[in-house]
């Protein structure tokens, strides 16, 4: 039986980089009042006995111009990938669990949504999940399909969902606009190439999410503008990042705030090598982390080199960072390595309490950054601290549910539950649908 979704109110975003509103223009309950397309009425079975792919596509076709596609509680087998293309003013309510058919090895995207607007993808019981069984690929050092990809979608939200053990990327948001993602858990293996949430486009609010994987946590790609990311728990992950960036980079007005990172590759990394274009007006505030390999890392010599003299980085601020590195002597916790032929400018570090710093061709204020006075020249400088600074962070503030060991690539990963907090002392902006 359909549980009519409640209308979630979007709180005001103070001092955010988001421009205008985000999320669907009409509520899921209004869409359901217009029409409900229950996949069980189209031949789906809630006991994993047949492929939900065709029934889901048929239900979408009947509701794509206004209505709610409903997947009730139960277990569903997905053997054929689903493309939900075009339409407007529809919602997908996943209250059950979709399991990838273990016998299907196709790549691509398990669920692909494209060229649509005013949509909502959610679970009303906050327990809807997609289980990708990625370990069947990973144990052979292979990759399979992404779980969920949105391309050229406008005015949308994805929330109250759990994505588990993806064979490749988990949630891929490509050149989309006015999107909100919240109250989600992503749980994957400790293996590269399993990005959690990747973003490109404009006007996003990503908040209250937890990511466990071996690669990107929540990452901004080019082109992107007006993106706010906050209340994120990178729980044994690759960590949040920007990039990698290459030719024709165009990124501006990005804010990350309240990011908690544990046992991950980095607290935040901006990565490029060569290339051209600009990254401007970015703010990274209130980062807490410990037992991470890297911490604050702006590296313009990362990976394969792209054509160009280097991306222009300017007006980038890091404020109120506290944490410990797993090996601060081997790897500088603060690394700001800018292109010699195109130095970074107006970089600021304020109340960044980490150990050891390394800067090259970077101008601004704080740590080993040089003051900008006249000609910008290339340079390299490293300061090593081998004793604990007076202001060093002691990780007394922790999050519940810390994952201290890697998620195995050879066994199935259990489906977790969605918490109600994703940063110490901060409640989620939106109540879980199950608690409304």
N, C-alpha and C positions, 0 to 999 in steps of 0.2 A: 504494500500500500504506500502511496506517495505521501511523504511527510513534506508539507508545503514549506519551502524555505523562508526564513525570516529575512527581512531587509537589513542589510548591514550598513550602518551609517559611517561615512568617511570622515574621520576627524580632521580638523584643520592642521596643516603642516607648517609650523612656525619656522621661518627663516630657511625654508627648504629650497633646493635648486629646482624642484618640480615647477613647471609653468602651467597653471590652470589645473583642471581636474584630471583625475585618473580613474580607471575602472569603467564598468558598463554604465550606459546612460539610463537603463531601466533595470529594475530589480528582478531577481529570479522568480519571486512570487508573482510579479506582474506577468512575466512570461508564462508561468505555469497556469495562470488564470486564462490565458489566451488559448493554450493547447498543451497537452501532455502526451508525449510519445514514449510509451513504456516498451523497452526492448523485449520484454516477455511476450508482448502482443505481436511481435514480429518474428517469433521463432527462437528467441534466445532461451537458454536453460541456465538456471542458477545453481546447477550442481556439476559444472565443468564437463558436461557430456557432449556439447557441440560448440562450434566456433561462434563467438559473439560478433565477429567482424561483419558479416552480411546483415544481421538484424540491426546492429548499431548504425550501419550506413543507411539502411532503409528508414529507420526511425528518424535519423537526421534529415533525410530528404523530405519527410513530412512535417518537420518542425523548423526547418532552416530559415523560413521567412517570419518566424515569430512563434515561440513555444519553448517547452522544456523537454529535453531528451532525458529519460529517467532509467537508470540502471539500479534496481533495488538491491538490498542486501543479499548476499550469496556469493558463490564462487563461479567465475566465468573463465572460459578458455578462449584465448585469442590466438587463432591459427593464421589468419590473413590480416595484414595491416590495413588500417582504416585511414582514408583521407576525407576530411570534412572541409569542403571548399565552397566558398561563396556563402550567400545568405547573410542575414542581419537580424539582430534582436533575438538570439536563441541562447539557451543555457544547456550545459551538460552536467547532470547531477549523478555522481558516481558514489553510491552508498555501499556497493559491494567491492569485491576484490577481483581484479583482472589478472590472470596468470598467463604469461607467454607460453605457448605450446613448446615444450622442450624438443619436439621433433622438427620444428621449423627453424631454419638457419638463415633466412633472408636478412639482408641488411636494411638500410633505409630508416624509416621511422614507424614505430608501432602505432602511434596516433599522430597524424599530421593535420594541422589546421592552418588554412591559408585564405587570404583575400576575403576577410569577413570583418564585421564590426559589431559593437554592442553585444559582447558575449561574456559568459561567466562559466568557468569550469571549476567544480567544487564538490565537496562531500557534505551532506547535511548532518551526518552522524560523526563527522571528523575522523572517520575510520576507513574511508574509501582509499583504496591503494592499487598500485600496479606493480606486480612482481615480475621482474624481467629475467630471472634465473641466469644472470650474466655469467655466473661461475662456470657454466658449461662451455662458454667461449674462453673465458680467462684461464682456465686450467690448461688450455692448449695454446696460451699466448695469442689468442685471437680476439677480435671484437665483432659485435653484431649490431643490431639496430639501436637507435636512440629510443628512449621511452616516449617523450612528448616534445614536439617541435611546433612552434607557432611562427608563421612567416607572413609579414605584411598584414598584421591584425591591428585594429584600432579600437580603443575604448573597451578594455577587457580586464578581467581579473582571473587569477588562478589561486585557489586557497583551500585550506582544510583537507589537503591530500597528502598521501605518503607514497613516495616513489622509491622502490627497493631494487637493488642489485641489477642496475641497468647494464646491458651488454656494451654500451658506449655512453654517450652523453645522456644526462637525465632530463633536464629542462632547457631547451634551446629557444630563445626569443630573438628572432632575426628581423631587423629593420621593421619593428613594430612600434606602436605609439600609444601613449596614454594608458599604460598598463600598470596593474597592481598585483603583486604576488606576496602572499602572507600566510601565516599559520600552516607551515609545511615542514615535513621532515624528509630529507633525502639520505638514504643509507646505502652505501656501496662499498666495494672492495678497495683495498689499499693498492691501487694500480694506476699508472698514468693513463691519460686518455679517457677518464671517466668524469668529465666536468659536471659540476653540480648545476649551477644556474649561469648561463652565458647570455649576455645582453648586448644587443645593438639596436639603435633606433633613437627615440626621443621620448622624454616625459614618462619616466618610470618611478614608481615607489615600491621598492623591495624591502620588506620588513618582517621581522619575527619568523625567521627560518633557521633550521638546524641542518648542517650538512656534514656527513661522514663519507670520505672517499679518498682517492689517492691523487687527486688533481685539483683543479680550480674549485673554490668554494662558491663565491659569488663574484663574477668577473665581467668587467666592461670591455667590449670590443669596439672597434671603429667601423662605421661612424656612430657616435653616440653624443647626446646632449641632454642636459636637464634630467639627471638621474640622481635619486636619493636612495641610499642603501643604509638601513639601520636595524639595530637589534638582531644581529646575526651571530650564531654560535657555530663556529667552525670546529667541530669535535673530531679530532684525528682526521685531518683533511690536508689537501695541498695548500689551503689558505686562499684568501681573497687576492685578486690581482686585476691588473689592467694590461691587456694585450694577449698574445704578443702583437706588436704594432710594426707596420712596414711602410710601404709607399702610400701617399695620399691620406695619411692619418688625419682624422678630424674629430677631436674629442674636446668637449667643453662643458663647464658647469656640472661637475660631478661631486657628490658629497657622500662620504661614508662616515657613520657615527655609531658608537656603541657596538664595537666588534670584539667578540671574545674568541680567542684562538688558543686551542690546546693541542699539543703533541702534533703539530702540523709542519709543513715545509716552510711557510712564512706567515707572518702576520699580515703583511701586504707587500706585493711586488709589482712594480711597473717595469715592463720588459720590452726591449726593442734592440735592433742592431742595424745601423744605417737607416734607410727609409727617409721619408720627408713628411711635411705637414706639421700640425700643431696639436699640443695638449695644453689647455689653458683653464685657469680658474677651477682648481680642484682642491677639496678640503678633506682631510682625514683626521677625525677627532674621536677621542675617547676609545682608544684601543687597549685592551688588556690581553696578555697572553703569557704562557710559559711552556717550557719544554718544546720550543719550536726551533727548527734548524736555522732559519733566517728570520729576520724581524722586519725592519724597515729597509726596503731594498728597491732603489731606483737604479736599474741596470740597463744601460744603453749599449752593452756589449754582450747581450744574451742571445744565444742561439745562432742560427744561420743569418748571414748578413743580407740585407735588402739593398737595392739601389738607392743612392742618395747619401748626403753628408750627415744625416741625422735629423731626428724629429726635434722641433723647437718646443721645449718644456718651459712654461712660465706661469707665475702666479699659482704656486702649489704650496699648500700649508699642511704641516703635521703638528697636531696639538694634543697634549695630554696622553702620552703613550707610556705605559708601564708594563714591564715584563722581564722575563729571563730567557736566555737562550740555552739550548742544549749543549752548545760548545762555543762560547763567545770568544775564545782565544783563536780557535780554528777559523771561525767565520765572523766577520764584523757584524754585529747586530744592526748598526747603522751604515748603510752603503748607498751613497749617492754618486753614481758614476755617469757623467754626462758626456755627450759627444765633444771631442776636442775642437771640431770645426764648427760647432753650433752649441756653445755652452748654455746650460740652463740658467734662467734668471728669475729673481724674486721667489726663491725657495725659502720657506721659513720653517724652523723647528722650534716649538715652544713647549716647555715642560715635557720633553721627551727623555724619560729616565730609563735608558738602556745602556748597555756596556759597549765600549769600543766603537769607533767610527772611522769611516773611510770615504773620502770625497775626491772627485776629480772633475775639473771644468764645471763646477757648480757654484753659483753665486746667490747670496741671500743672507739670512741671519740664523745663527744657531749652530752648535757643534762645530764641525770642521769646514763649514761653508765659508767662503771668502766674501768680503764686502765688495759690492759692485761700485767701482770707482773708475770711470773712464773705459779704457779698452778692455775687452774680455779676452783673456789669454787662457790657454789650456794649462792645467796643473794637476798634480796628484799628491794627496796627503793622507796619512793614516795616523790616528791616535789610538794607542792600545792601553786599556785599563785592565790590570790583572787582579786588582782587589775590588771588593764590593764598594761602590760609591755610597756616601751617606744617604742619598735619596733613593738608593736601589729599591726596587719593588719586591716585596715579599708576597708570594701568592697565597694570601690568606683568604681572599675572596674567590671562591670557586663556584662553578656551576654543578648542579646535580647531574648524574649520568655521564660523567667523564669516561671516555673510551681510551684506555691506556694501551691496548694491544691492537694490532692491525686486523682488519676484517679479511678473512681468508678468501683467496681467489679460487679455492677448490671445493668449497661447500656452500650450500644455500644460506642466505642471510635472512634471519627472521624479520618479520614486519614489526616495527616499533609503534609506539603511540606518540601523539603530538603533545608536547608540553605546553604550559601556559606562560613560560618566561624563557627568553632567549639571551638575556644579558643580566648580569647581577644587579638586583634591585629594581629592574624595569619589568613592568607587566606588559603583556602584548597589547598593542593598540586595539585590536578587535577580539572580542570574546569568541572562543571556539563555537562553531555552529552547534555542536552537541550540547553545549551548556546554555544555549539561549532558550 
